[in-house]
Amino acid sequence: MLNNDELTLYSSWNLEKISTPLRSRLYSLEPIGIGTLFAESLTGYIARLAQAHCVLPGVLMERELALFIKQVPKNNDSTKKQGRTGVFGHTGTFNGVGVMALDWIISLSILTLRNDLHFLTMLTWSEVFPVKGLLRNNMAYCPVCFEEMREARQVVYEPLLWAINGVDVCPLHYELLRLQCSYCNQPLSPLAWRSRPGYCSKCGQWLGYKLDTSSSVSRELAEKRLQYQVWIASSIGELIAAQPRLPWMPSREKVGEAFSVCINRMTEGNIAAFARLIGKPRNTVWTWQTGEILPQLSVLVRICHSLGISVLDFLSGNFIVEKLEEARIISQIQLPRPDSSPKRSGNLEQLRRMLETIKDSDECPPLSMEEVAKRLNYNARYLRRHFKDLCTTISARYTSYRKTLHRSRVEQICLLVEQTALEIYAEGEDPTRSRVSKRLAKPAYFRENEVCAALEELRRKLGLKIDVRNLMDLQVK
């Protein structure tokens, strides 16, 4: 007989079904810097997301993201090996205000379950900024920012600010943004098949380096222009930072109202007089005021700088109209013009030192004389007249660099043509110039004499007949 005192009582089981939170297919990777001047770009976020999954951005976009896109551009034959998505010629638009940016954000939001990814683009301002002229076609970057991120063991990422057309200077380091790799000298796509934040998508080299203090002296003569460029970057960065906490919705009506206030305050409602003041046609200003057409961001930045108000204040209508009184003295809004000549003879020796610094600099790519004149804020003709020897040396170095770059480009094209021709030959067809041209992204490659010769030499090695069209072009050249 069992003794009840010896029985063990166990707690009852809860058989209710446990509710589990919704799981995302991809990592719910947190964006960097939302609500700040240096908020991350959408293209950079996609590259980081791919890195977190240990795959290439091209693979991630083709096998996951593109499945949710309604209409995906198709690749041509020459880019068939890069995947079927066909978007890598348009990735700069991901950071903008158009339909393509919205489509990829929706796709990413579905896969990551994040609802803040639109702050990585300029979509908040889609009602006030036109698509044209808003973004760069190629990637721009500050190498000093990259280097500081790596040294501080921070996550390396690409700010949205760098993608905006017209932002030429890093507001943190006062350094010009680079537009190509320092190693292979190739322009970089905002998002390529093999993109990785901080690295060249073509040669794989690290893009960062420390601040070069030796070149800071050459910027002193261009201080006024440097301040203007920093103001542009800071003003546009203010728009990016304000996106998550805007208390008002950007609209065409607000832009028109802001122009009306400026016209009424500065020229007493005279549109023609205001148009002359800012150097624009009267009809253009009228369309801005009515909201029929929107001014490009670069134009609006220039106007706001001369009016002494920020772009954010202009768009919100939150600016002090009394400050516009100071702008009445401006005859025409324009960037600071380079001085035609120094005001004092003592500047000649200072200019010589600056030119010698540039001549001895290891800056790559080297500057042309036009770029040197722009940096020093002097007329190029004036510099050549007073410093002929230095200008000749600087121009010769730039010309030599351009020739070297051209030779390297031609060699790469020759390799591409040979590879394409071999593919055609392996398919059992005659690799004529016509067939090769159809598979190349740019048939104009055959304008180079070396390219025609490379194809003809390959045909000779394969034991094929002479391509008459190719031979005729070689004889003409």
Steps between C-alpha positions, in 0.01 A plus 500: 500500500643840391564767753368842390774668695758350264337641179668792324281780368614667176389838368254485214620569148388810311377366168418840351678570170788741545488796263835553332592834347513531122835393356674687219652309209811721501682647797319802639822698468479838670582799276774736615459869580128552434409849619854632460701681234675175406201267466580186301410469132272224373765372258751476784242324719440235234877441476522462880199269506662278238823499702306394811367199303846422357384544141567754228249786458427379148404155627281645777321733260445234233387212720309685771426869446412486130226247565286776654565760229213543256709595200871417492715625209645224287869470420632507147717221367827669598404500868329160508762360736425766760154365572151552374403801716647758262491781757870562546500785253229676701591434863561870564124552481451277807591798722267744326135598479375282214300182459808277493608620846151428634488152345830389656404643839173303493692186407753551781229585752316175424815291540647678806174614669647848546285811455773767504689425180340789305711735714803362314377676185364844407145368462376734773567786259346339192236776479751787494809373315496377139683179415721670242832620636438380855745209521842411367537229240817370667604448860676781691676446832721660764808277549573662838155402630558140391841493669365642827216246505745213464749634756218550753379143430163637394275359231616636164206644307414752226303814600212614280652849493778380268246391239341845460605691191670827595651378828870515413658542844485294819363740765688306769852511355472778239638255244383469141302184439676249278321386185720205409723234654850617597650171378331409173379857426161366395166669582290291735133408480278596797419128529684242294480121489801475734454817707638504853494821711845655513647289218526543123243280325736456203851438639403419861743749658427694822382854415587674825813692596601755762464876460779648289599816688746600228215579262310715751718803421383504141143540619568822690477712187161345422358552850196689375405227257575231758263665748232506231545129425490411870180706535344302214590167662374610842177644360418185303606288797247692706227381263614139543516529879155658525314223312392282798362790705344741254190661658370594153468332163718638218282619212507705183270753663754578773771558237273738311408684819866540593580649160203734533630627835846560354364677191267721704767589755796557269343646185153604628327227300682567172578155359706639212721698741550195723582289195768751399630494855559125497601483134208285384232548231179659620286208381718257696450694823128523430472120465685460830265740673188327369640153579463393137871410479742427783851648511787253511664461839829649375317814383302530822816464711665781306201731549469423872871565556474844349183574698676399820252227598527122515324278247304332781371835626410604146299183435319527833438874464661542841738787427518858623388723216692795643824323412406528135552875523874437507475317170364806319854618433578187297489581131520139386537168679821329397786293631821678601696568183872431478709815532639616168817623672644525851426819684857526636832413342589304815248236392724397211753333727222334696345374177834359388531304824149364456570392143826334605311310771251377243779412254683290761181343636433129459129563457338247271355572257716808439323829449462672165583871479128580490449309823804667656367844409161409646657378823718809540213729399705669225465530126689223315622744235645725770686206659649395167616853430686542830609140568554346158759243616291364785180494295675317217623232742157459659331477158759250374446273801123513450537427127728204575247367750219529245707313240581224748135475596402482133752223431374303798141544383586385147678191638193411704276547197728275293473227763121539505481479120721190492294332772174580320641375170611172660151451646347548155756260349421239770133522401595394147465842335751719320610780744471783248514860606125531446419208732746617766360855490147378568614340827701797622349768721658764273556407133702823467790310657607414145587863434833421664759370256647266763161333556455425130854362487441281807193341343678440171800345679268264690328397176841428349592277795170314464572445132202702380470709189567872505205713612474742206325775698758481777788507250356802317473696825860412586617625160307826537639561848 
